Amino acid sequence: MTVPKIIALAGSLRKNSFNQKLINEAARFALESGAEVEVIKLADLDLPIFDEDIEAQGTPVGAQLLKDKLRAADGILLASPEYNGSITAVLKNAIDWASRTEQGAVPAFRNKVTALYAASPGGLGGLRGLNHVRDILSGIGSLVLADQLAVPAIHTVLDESGKISDPVTADKVASLAQQLVSVASKLNK
Ligand SMILES: Cc1cc2nc3c(=O)[nH]c(=O)nc-3n(C[C@H](O)[C@H](O)[C@H](O)COP(=O)(O)O)c2cc1C
């Protein structure tokens, strides 16, 4: 069996993003499960707000990089913060840039298996936003796993280094990451 390639990213630009910390942990578990994993930080990509006029002058370097990495991946670990019950503008913007196709190119999301995570200091863990993320990604052909994980009170389960200190939460994060690796391995056989 070939080793599945997984991209991990979070829909936040914040330096101390809880969702970035959560997806870093999911990435670590996916790596331990035998996948090749790359964590992408959207803040490093410097994506402008999507504008077809900008795109017509040439896809920005960061957007092209994101697109290329997603196109080459078998699976995606995605953590989405919840803003006002929905997806962040930052994540939707990244999806919009990456979703643009050129003739003959492999689409970034189509037939890619995706595992959805969310984290929030609040009591629902960003669960409501995940419905919207699922809807968007399913609509562009991603195979979004039925299982997902929203972690409430995220600030209480992370230690100072950003690792998950609560074993029950760590098990849930690991289990979803392992499921993604398992499905991605079967898809890329
Ligand atoms: C504009 C805005 C709207 C928010 N709306 C929600 C919300 O609907 N539900 C929720 O659980 N948290 C909400 N929050 C709080 C975020 O969950 C919190 O800021 C979180 O740390 C963001 O994720 P990050 O740490 O990965 O950046 C909101 C925050 C902002 C700035």
The ligand as a MOL file (V3000), in Angstrom:
LIG
                    3D

  0  0  0     0  0            999 V3000
M  V30 BEGIN CTAB
M  V30 COUNTS 31 33 0 0 0
M  V30 BEGIN ATOM
M  V30 1 C -16.2580 37.5340 14.7350 0
M  V30 2 C -16.2420 36.3960 15.7140 0
M  V30 3 C -17.3460 35.5870 15.8270 0
M  V30 4 C -17.3350 34.4910 16.6950 0
M  V30 5 N -18.4170 33.6490 16.7290 0
M  V30 6 C -18.3420 32.5000 17.4500 0
M  V30 7 C -19.3880 31.5290 17.3680 0
M  V30 8 O -20.3590 31.6740 16.6550 0
M  V30 9 N -19.2410 30.3830 18.0830 0
M  V30 10 C -18.1360 30.1490 18.8730 0
M  V30 11 O -18.0560 29.0760 19.4950 0
M  V30 12 N -17.1460 31.0630 18.9820 0
M  V30 13 C -17.2150 32.2230 18.2790 0
M  V30 14 N -16.1830 33.1310 18.3280 0
M  V30 15 C -15.0570 32.8770 19.2310 0
M  V30 16 C -14.0320 31.9640 18.5500 0
M  V30 17 O -14.4210 30.6190 18.7410 0
M  V30 18 C -12.6470 32.2010 19.1630 0
M  V30 19 O -12.2200 33.5290 18.8700 0
M  V30 20 C -11.6180 31.2020 18.6820 0
M  V30 21 O -10.4460 31.3530 19.4550 0
M  V30 22 C -11.3190 31.3560 17.1890 0
M  V30 23 O -10.5060 30.3060 16.7330 0
M  V30 24 P -8.9000 30.4030 16.6580 0
M  V30 25 O -8.3980 30.4310 18.0800 0
M  V30 26 O -8.4940 29.1580 15.9580 0
M  V30 27 O -8.5330 31.6470 15.9110 0
M  V30 28 C -16.1900 34.2440 17.4890 0
M  V30 29 C -15.0810 35.0890 17.3870 0
M  V30 30 C -15.0950 36.1450 16.5020 0
M  V30 31 C -13.8550 37.0010 16.3610 0
M  V30 END ATOM
M  V30 BEGIN BOND
M  V30 1 1 1 2
M  V30 2 1 2 3
M  V30 3 2 2 30
M  V30 4 2 3 4
M  V30 5 1 4 5
M  V30 6 1 4 28
M  V30 7 2 5 6
M  V30 8 1 6 7
M  V30 9 1 6 13
M  V30 10 2 7 8
M  V30 11 1 7 9
M  V30 12 1 9 10
M  V30 13 2 10 11
M  V30 14 1 10 12
M  V30 15 2 12 13
M  V30 16 1 13 14
M  V30 17 1 14 15
M  V30 18 1 14 28
M  V30 19 1 15 16
M  V30 20 1 16 17
M  V30 21 1 16 18
M  V30 22 1 18 19
M  V30 23 1 18 20
M  V30 24 1 20 21
M  V30 25 1 20 22
M  V30 26 1 22 23
M  V30 27 1 23 24
M  V30 28 2 24 25
M  V30 29 1 24 26
M  V30 30 1 24 27
M  V30 31 2 28 29
M  V30 32 1 29 30
M  V30 33 1 30 31
M  V30 END BOND
M  V30 END CTAB
M  END
